[in-house]
Amino acid sequence: MSQLLSQGLPLLKDEKGKPALCLVTGATGYIGGRLIVELLAHGYRVRVLARNSSRLKNHPWINQVEVFEGDAQDEVALSKAMAGADVAYYMLHALMAKDNFEDQERSMAELFGKVAKAAGIKRMVYLGGIIAPTETMSPHLQARADTGEILRNCSVPTIELRAGVVIGSGSASFEMLRYLTERLPIMTVPKWVNVRIQPIAVRDVLRYLVGAAALDKSISGVFDIGGPEVFTYKEMMQQYAEAAGLRRRIIIPVPVLTPRLSSGWVGLVTPVPYTLAKRLVESLKNEVVASDDRIRGLIADPDGGLTPFKRAVQLALTKIKDARVETRWTNASVPGTPSEPLPTDPNWAGGTLYKDVRIRHSPDTVEQVWQRVEAIGGENGYSTATWAWELRGLIDRMFGGVGLRRGRRDPHKLQVGDALDFWRVEELEENRLLRLRAEMKMPGLAWLEFGVEEDVETGGSIITQVAIYAPRGLLGHLYWWAVWPMHGLVFPSMVKNAAQGPRR
């Protein structure tokens, strides 16, 4: 998928004919981590500067890049990282700083530009925010604008791309939109919901960032980038609801919510950190619509054109909708699309995913434990609390679901696609993994997973049982908490039964 995003874009080469070396800062950030994937897929050599290199270890590209450890505010460290590089991507910000973040952003940009000039960097690329020239800017947007101006004035050819709301799982702006829309079917909102916004899919942002590296050195300046549609924030929430399969939201704008109150309200309803929410909300009073599309004459649109908003939302939700839930982040690979969450995204990114995790040790071998796991359900039951599952099955049938009446095809063996009571076998790796997808009636999606591995210290086994639930709308969240007390009855006995077998 990544190679398709940069298809048709030229590749910049150095004096020796090798693919250019790109320095990427902000690799642990939302855009930076995904940009590295795209640069590598396009054939570039990549170097990363990180304050703490250990934070990069879970990135799937870690063994394909050079890593320099150091602070971007340290001139010596920055000089070492830039030595020999052809292109420098400025993906730094201080949005999470509580005090004087504007001064921090300006000082970082000044040092970066100074070192880039001394190192002979051929091209700098910076991603900022769209600015309406006739409006008073929020501190966040003002700092972004000042950063771009500082970089452009350092005598290194600089492309400043300015975007509005970036649509992709993990983007702070998108996550705020997601949580507000999913959790509030009826809401009173600040008047900024009527401000016009031109959202852009993260895949299109990345294409512009990759394409900017190979632009002729004579090209420099500010370029707005936006998707094919313009909405008010209110319209964008309704569009999101439709794309996510939710009912139309009842949105009532009120004039009395100040930015401080709005930030507190967003912080209450969403898991986006308050400091970040405050900066984002302050910026929402400004119209963010591209003033021109000159960039499209320099970097060609992808086949099929720029990504429409609803398509961008659907791509961001694909991971959950297709039931491709990663329950073991350490085994995660590069996602199919940059719109999906990465293992290294903040824990509030990717939407709400409730989990109940139980781990037990067993003196039995992996093969013995697996026999009990694979025999779950049907006439064999689930645990000492099988009555609770029978009650859930009865409730399911009352609402038109399949209940427990389907049973099992075979009392001891399963295969992918088998019906198992109100579950479906979604994934099975013998002696290692069983994942069941729920087909009962509920306002969301649910899975039950069992993982078995050898306990190398005792010679026995370790079994990990994970219940996963992706809520749909406010009712979905209420459902999880309504059935949560039952989890304390059924889940402990299930994992105990798998680890030790039924009591004789």
Secondary structure, DSSP 8 states (H G I E B T S, - for coil): -HHHHTTT----B-TTSSB-EEEE--TTSHHHHHHHHHHHHHT-EEEEEES-GGGGTTSTTGGGSEEEE--TT-HHHHHHHHTT-SEEEE----TT-SS-HHHHHHHHHHHHHHHHHHHT-SEEEEEEE---TTS---HHHHHHHHHHHHHHTTSS-EEEEEES-EESTT-HHHHHHHHHHHH-SEEEEEGGGGSEE--EEHHHHHHHHHHHTTS-TT--EEEE---S--EEHHHHHHHHHHHTT----EEEEES---HHHHHHHHHHHS-S-HHHHHHHHHHTTS-B--S--GGGGTS---TT-S--HHHHHHHHHHHHHTT---S-GGG----SSTTS--TTS-TTTTS--EEEEEEEEESS-HHHHHHHHHT-SGGG-SSTTHHHHHHHHHHHHHTT--TTTT--SSSS---TT-EETTEEEEEEETTTEEEEEE-SS-SEEEEEEEEEEE-TTTSSEEEEEEEEEEE-HHHHHHHHHHHHHHHHHHHHHHHHHHHH----
